[in-house]
Amino acid sequence: MIPRRPLTRPNMSSIRWLLTFILLIVGVSVQNSDAAGPLNVYVVNYPLKYFAERIGGDHVRVKFPVAADVDPAYWNPDLADIAAYQQADLILLNGAGYAKWVANVSLPRSKIVDTSRKFKNRYIYTEEVATHSHGAAGEHAHEALAFTTWLDLEFAAQQAGAIAAALSRKRPELRNGFQSNLEALVTDLKGLDRDIQTMVSKNPAIPLIVSHPVYDYFTKRYGLNVVSVHWEPDEVLHNRQLRELKGILQQHPAKWLIWEGPPIPASVAKLKTLGIDSLVFAPCGNVPDSGDFMTVMRHNVEDLRRAFSVTQ
């Protein structure tokens, strides 16, 4: 018979030390998973992506999964995209009814930031709803609630501020850096805002035509005198549209038409026959082919200056 070894009581101090060591390791691991890597941020349009990257720098990884040839306002995600949004650290929304798919899926409320919530009482509601189609997005409607908020550069600065606040809540130890980056971005936005206001103030009554109903906030902020049509820059103007334009010109003698993207040369030529010149003011809802949000907006301002540099 093999003698049984006597049981020994465990050393309680050793156990306490071991548990403490394990908890420290787990705590460090959790802390590192929360703080070491960049925040995973998902957005619904390019302006929010640009703002988040300017403010967050290396501390954010911003994802915007919309294809370059799709209008983000009317994009619909697939199941994989939705899952990616759900797993993000932050989900930045534009608000004002932008990206309607958001209302039809379940996203973690604690991660959602509505960047235009603070000026919700200043949303613009239009009188008509227009339905038309273009490009890969197919048919869609321009509803009574205008959503291109960032074209009012004062609102754009407030949206950037909402992003900085959200990032600071996630990484309070980086608050000062986020705030410094925000101030630099707001300085740029306010500079463009002043340039436009100064330019328009010299002759705010100049009649303009805009090719798309996306300029409501831009028009209101800068006091522009515009009539909106529903034309696409990548489609040649046809006779019905030209007849529509002639009717508009009887009451609104515009000399300039503002396109949201570079128009087809054939359309430019047809407008010329009616005494209308073309310029581009790109809303920049999606990633531009070159440059970034700020370079596109600066180019927009310079192109717009052509209309206000001529006495009409």
DAJOLIN-V680410 format. One record per residue. NEAR is the number of other C-alpha atoms within 8 Angstrom. Layout:
NEAR
NEAR
This chain:
2
3
4
4
4
4
4
4
4
6
6
6
6
8
9
8
8
8
8
8
8
8
8
8
8
8
8
8
8
8
9
9
8
7
8
7
8
9
9
11
13
12
13
12
12
13
11
14
12
10
11
14
12
10
13
12
8
7
8
12
10
11
9
10
5
8
5
6
6
12
9
11
10
10
11
5
8
6
6
7
9
10
8
8
10
9
6
11
8
11
12
14
12
16
10
11
9
10
11
9
9
8
6
6
7
7
9
7
5
4
10
11
11
10
14
14
7
7
8
8
5
5
10
8
7
9
5
6
9
7
8
8
8
8
7
6
11
7
8
9
8
9
9
9
10
16
11
11
12
11
11
10
11
10
12
12
12
11
13
14
9
12
14
14
8
9
12
12
7
6
9
8
6
8
10
7
7
13
10
8
11
13
8
8
12
10
8
9
12
11
8
12
10
8
9
10
9
8
10
12
7
7
8
9
6
10
12
13
12
13
14
12
10
9
10
10
14
9
11
8
7
9
8
12
10
9
8
9
9
8
8
9
12
7
9
8
10
6
6
6
8
9
8
8
8
8
8
9
9
7
6
8
8
11
9
12
13
12
15
11
8
9
11
10
6
8
11
11
8
9
11
9
7
6
7
11
10
10
11
12
13
10
8
10
10
12
8
9
4
4
8
9
11
8
8
12
11
9
8
11
12
8
11
11
9
8
8
12
6
6
4
3
